[in-house]
Amino acid sequence: MKVLLAGGGSSHEREVSLKSTAAMERALQELGYAYERFDLGNELDVTHRWNDSYDIVLLGFHGRAGEDGLLQATLEANQIPFTGAGVADSLLAFSKDASKRLFKKHAIPTAEWELHLHETGQELPQTNISLPLVIKPDNEGSTIGLSVCQSPNDLVQAQNVSGAFSRLIFERFIPGRELTVGVLGDQVFPIVEIFPGHELYDYESKYTKGMSNYECPAKLDDDLTNQIQNLAVKSMQSVGVQVYGRVDFRLDPENQPWCLEINTLPGMTETSLLPMGAAANSLSFPQLIDEILNLSLKKI
């Protein structure tokens, strides 16, 4: 197998993508695959790098332009095989509003929310969601633009952070524990519990070394573990996500899990959350990449 490894891109998550593709490259070397790695400023330039010597594109992008379905549609239109979710599932998963609508339709618990269109630079829209609430862009990843508002004063700061985006989700704040579940094919990985440096697992908590701590498997009883893992699978199925993904949850003080979102191209460094769950399931990082490649080829 010869692999075209593509990362970098134009999104806010470019630097994270470069770390993921560096880790993926080491995995490909260990696996003994022939490959070429490209750092692209424009995700769609993958099509210009592709030729018939390759078997598949290993996607290392994160964020809007690589994860929202546009790249996937372009690759499909050019009949280029690629890893992970397809066009429709990428698009639906990347929109928090669209995915939460599907969660609700399939009886997957998700926090009350509203979608508001917002003119950047203007005051934030009025909402019927009571404080405390969370404001975040509908179509960004890595908690970019996220604001936790406990009081009216927090809404002022949210104007500067979340107000830079035009499609905003206002969501009821769920207190409790931060959990995430990786899914690969028919495997459901052990649950990872995140102990973030801030109230929510925001961008700084994710990418500042030592700011957050993790436990995998999370300390949950068997029934609750099975419930959350089943919800992770059900949420992936509701959106139609193929091959692999990571599903984020909040677990409230009454032990009720609430599904937040699905990540179709989650972080893929050796210390990222999906690989952490895979390792707890006795799957090394190179084995994880190998499984993603082979499952993706079967998807075609």
Phi and psi in degrees as a GROMACS rama.xvg file:
@    title "Ramachandran Plot"
@    xaxis  label "Phi"
@    yaxis  label "Psi"
@TYPE xy
-115.101  132.14  LYS-2
-117.118  134.596  VAL-3
-97.0506  111.021  LEU-4
-96.0874  116.805  LEU-5
-121.624  133.04  ALA-6
-156.5  -169.038  GLY-7
91.2276  -104.095  GLY-8
83.503  -171.812  GLY-9
-112.877  2.19389  SER-10
-81.7398  175.125  SER-11
-63.2281  -14.9216  HIS-12
-102.997  23.528  GLU-13
-56.3551  -46.8752  ARG-14
-65.1031  -37.0001  GLU-15
-65.268  -40.8094  VAL-16
-59.5141  -41.636  SER-17
-63.836  -34.8908  LEU-18
-69.1625  -39.5087  LYS-19
-63.4643  -45.7155  SER-20
-68.3222  -31.0284  THR-21
-64.5176  -41.4894  ALA-22
-67.5124  -40.6356  ALA-23
-62.2808  -38.2286  MET-24
-61.8314  -43.3407  GLU-25
-62.1127  -37.8638  ARG-26
-65.2234  -43.0164  ALA-27
-62.3121  -38.3028  LEU-28
-63.0252  -43.493  GLN-29
-66.0514  -34.767  GLU-30
-75.4282  -16.9756  LEU-31
81.4501  18.7809  GLY-32
-80.5188  144.375  TYR-33
-73.0683  139.482  ALA-34
-159.472  163.409  TYR-35
-134.659  138.3  GLU-36
-109.606  134.643  ARG-37
-127.255  131.231  PHE-38
-97.1888  109.369  ASP-39
-110.201  137.142  LEU-40
-80.5979  -26.7895  GLY-41
-121.02  118.058  ASN-42
-54.8275  -37.5614  GLU-43
-68.9151  -12.4542  LEU-44
-68.6114  -7.15108  ASP-45
-52.757  -37.8775  VAL-46
-63.5879  -28.9898  THR-47
-77.7438  -21.9094  HIS-48
-89.0593  -16.3011  ARG-49
-76.2874  141.155  TRP-50
-146.729  174.942  ASN-51
-71.6739  -4.68863  ASP-52
-76.0085  -18.0861  SER-53
-88.7009  154.705  TYR-54
-101.798  -29.0376  ASP-55
-164.304  153.657  ILE-56
-97.482  124.794  VAL-57
-93.128  110.237  LEU-58
-83.2694  120.279  LEU-59
-111.808  12.5865  GLY-60
-76.3728  155.422  PHE-61
-135.298  152.921  HIS-62
92.6594  -173.644  GLY-63
-53.4467  -60.4644  ARG-64
-69.6341  -22.1466  ALA-65
-100.271  -14.3754  GLY-66
-120.44  -6.10546  GLU-67
-95.7385  7.48985  ASP-68
103.244  -20.4879  GLY-69
-65.8968  -47.3037  LEU-70
-62.4569  -43.018  LEU-71
-61.2554  -40.8904  GLN-72
-64.2311  -40.2826  ALA-73
-64.7832  -42.9636  THR-74
-65.3486  -42.9729  LEU-75
-62.3313  -40.6462  GLU-76
-62.9633  -28.48  ALA-77
-96.5702  6.93095  ASN-78
56.856  43.6904  GLN-79
-106.617  118.424  ILE-80
-67.1372  143.977  PRO-81
-147.759  162.112  PHE-82
-84.6921  148.961  THR-83
87.4605  -157.047  GLY-84
-63.2937  153.227  ALA-85
-85.6696  -161.581  GLY-86
-68.3322  -60.0889  VAL-87
-63.8834  -43.2  ALA-88
-67.1552  -36.0491  ASP-89
-63.7196  -46.7273  SER-90
-61.5359  -47.2587  LEU-91
-68.0498  -39.9488  LEU-92
-69.5457  -33.9421  ALA-93
-73.875  -27.5399  PHE-94
-85.8956  115.091  SER-95
-62.7342  -36.7783  LYS-96
-64.6925  -48.3304  ASP-97
-63.7773  -43.9012  ALA-98
-68.4359  -38.9135  SER-99
-66.7009  -32.2605  LYS-100
-62.0879  -40.2277  ARG-101
-71.4813  -37.4912  LEU-102
-56.9428  -47.3877  PHE-103
-62.2706  -42.4106  LYS-104
-60.3833  -34.5864  LYS-105
-99.3228  17.9702  HIS-106
60.8405  34.7493  ALA-107
-95.8247  119.607  ILE-108
-61.7904  126.572  PRO-109
-142.403  146.843  THR-110
-64.2803  146.091  ALA-111
-53.9048  141.226  GLU-112
-151.697  165.452  TRP-113
-138.703  143.672  GLU-114
-100.574  130.747  LEU-115
-127.695  135.285  HIS-116
-86.0583  133.665  LEU-117
-134.269  132.262  HIS-118
-85.6103  116.033  GLU-119
-58.217  141.422  THR-120
90.1363  -12.86  GLY-121
-97.8427  169.91  GLN-122
-60.7947  150.229  GLU-123
-65.064  148  LEU-124
-63.3904  157.297  PRO-125
-75.5777  148.644  GLN-126
-136.903  153.871  THR-127
-92.173  -2.87845  ASN-128
-77.215  126.346  ILE-129
-78.289  152.033  SER-130
-67.5174  147.114  LEU-131
-75.7537  148.783  PRO-132
-143.307  166.341  LEU-133
-117.031  136.204  VAL-134
-116.734  131.114  ILE-135
-153.239  153.246  LYS-136
-61.3709  144.602  PRO-137
-68.0904  -31.3272  ASP-138
-134.247  55.8095  ASN-139
-135.802  161.403  GLU-140
-114.196  -176.93  GLY-141
54.5169  31.8583  SER-142
52.6374  26.3756  THR-143
-65.6324  133.238  ILE-144
78.0819  12.4812  GLY-145
-83.5297  138.429  LEU-146
-133.094  133.439  SER-147
-102.526  121.07  VAL-148
-114.797  107.77  CYS-149
-93.7469  -25.9243  GLN-150
-140.412  165.755  SER-151
-56.6141  -31.485  PRO-152
-63.8662  -32.3026  ASN-153
-65.7809  -26.5801  ASP-154
-65.8516  -28.1551  LEU-155
-66.2351  -46.114  VAL-156
-66.8969  -34.6412  GLN-157
-61.6961  -29.0223  ALA-158
-58.1589  -37.362  GLN-159
-79.2347  -32.5999  ASN-160
-90.7919  -63.8008  VAL-161
-76.8967  -28.2749  SER-162
-66.8236  -6.17086  GLY-163
-79.8616  -1.89304  ALA-164
-119.647  153.457  PHE-165
-98.02  -22.9808  SER-166
-113.246  111.319  ARG-167
-118.736  137.611  LEU-168
-99.1915  125.421  ILE-169
-103.115  120.533  PHE-170
-131.95  139.886  GLU-171
-60.2075  131.52  ARG-172
-72.4165  128.316  PHE-173
-104.917  111.305  ILE-174
-72.0013  159.392  PRO-175
128.939  -148.935  GLY-176
-97.863  149.333  ARG-177
-102.465  119.763  GLU-178
-130.099  154.026  LEU-179
-146.172  148.26  THR-180
-132.233  125.54  VAL-181
-91.0532  142.571  GLY-182
-129.792  131.969  VAL-183
-136.017  109.928  LEU-184
57.7859  -123.603  GLY-185
-97.0504  11.0152  ASP-186
-95.7456  135.833  GLN-187
-114.34  120.522  VAL-188
-79.668  159.565  PHE-189
-55.7443  149.67  PRO-190
-74.3974  136.302  ILE-191
-99.732  129.053  VAL-192
-100.853  134.853  GLU-193
-108.108  130.831  ILE-194
-111.958  87.4809  PHE-195
-74.5745  157.586  PRO-196
-70.8061  -23.634  GLY-197
-115.247  179.591  HIS-198
-60.6491  -37.6947  GLU-199
-118.969  162.373  LEU-200
-79.2628  76.986  TYR-201
-87.6193  -176.719  ASP-202
-58.2652  -44.6076  TYR-203
-64.3408  -42.0339  GLU-204
-63.4848  -34.6168  SER-205
-71.6466  -42.6464  LYS-206
-114.806  7.36722  TYR-207
-99.1641  117.089  THR-208
-57.4897  129.509  LYS-209
84.5069  -4.59579  GLY-210
-76.6724  -32.2284  MET-211
-120.068  155.329  SER-212
-121.721  161.077  ASN-213
-139.19  151.504  TYR-214
-137.589  126.423  GLU-215
-145.556  120.732  CYS-216
-72.1989  149.688  PRO-217
-65.8803  148.937  ALA-218
-78.7639  89.7024  LYS-219
-136.842  150.311  LEU-220
-71.0659  164.98  ASP-221
-61.1997  -41.22  ASP-222
-64.0982  -42.9416  ASP-223
-69.2055  -39.3217  LEU-224
-57.5992  -48.2  THR-225
-63.4602  -38.9492  ASN-226
-61.089  -47.0106  GLN-227
-68.4993  -41.3386  ILE-228
-63.0703  -39.7675  GLN-229
-65.5129  -37.4855  ASN-230
-65.7523  -36.0017  LEU-231
-61.8052  -46.7258  ALA-232
-63.7022  -44.186  VAL-233
-63.1555  -38.4804  LYS-234
-67.2542  -40.106  SER-235
-61.6672  -43.7485  MET-236
-65.8104  -36.6567  GLN-237
-63.4023  -31.9213  SER-238
-95.4602  -13.9239  VAL-239
84.1674  20.2992  GLY-240
-68.0821  130.261  VAL-241
-104.132  156.972  GLN-242
72.7288  -70.4821  VAL-243
-156.682  164.079  TYR-244
179.971  176.774  GLY-245
-134.227  131.455  ARG-246
-113.128  128.318  VAL-247
-100.95  140.508  ASP-248
-133.456  156.254  PHE-249
-113.093  139.386  ARG-250
-113.568  112.343  LEU-251
-77.3886  172.223  ASP-252
-61.7707  -18.3885  PRO-253
-91.7521  11.7493  GLU-254
63.1581  31.3547  ASN-255
-95.2349  118.335  GLN-256
-79.938  144.318  PRO-257
-127.728  123.033  TRP-258
-78.3143  128.482  CYS-259
-95.2061  -55.7855  LEU-260
-168.97  167.33  GLU-261
-113.342  134.594  ILE-262
-105.438  114.354  ASN-263
-87.9592  -20.0095  THR-264
-131.12  70.0426  LEU-265
-71.2233  165.786  PRO-266
-52.3596  138.928  GLY-267
-131.816  36.0959  MET-268
-81.1919  168.651  THR-269
-63.4045  -20.7042  GLU-270
-106.683  8.26756  THR-271
-72.9613  169.354  SER-272
-71.9408  -40.6252  LEU-273
-63.2039  -49.767  LEU-274
-60.5862  -30.9691  PRO-275
-63.0758  -44.7846  MET-276
-65.3166  -38.8075  GLY-277
-62.7607  -43.096  ALA-278
-61.3208  -37.4474  ALA-279
-69.7101  -13.9405  ALA-280
-104.106  20.9549  ASN-281
62.8753  32.4861  SER-282
-117.16  113.592  LEU-283
-69.3582  166.932  SER-284
-61.5032  -47.362  PHE-285
-60.0163  -38.1592  PRO-286
-63.7007  -38.1666  GLN-287
-61.3198  -46.6307  LEU-288
-63.6299  -40.4429  ILE-289
-61.4558  -43.2735  ASP-290
-64.162  -42.1383  GLU-291
-61.2311  -44.3279  ILE-292
-61.738  -48.3391  LEU-293
-70.8875  -38.7646  ASN-294
-66.122  -36.1664  LEU-295
-67.8259  -37.0003  SER-296
-65.6094  -34.879  LEU-297
-71.1158  -25.9047  LYS-298
-67.565  -30.296  LYS-299
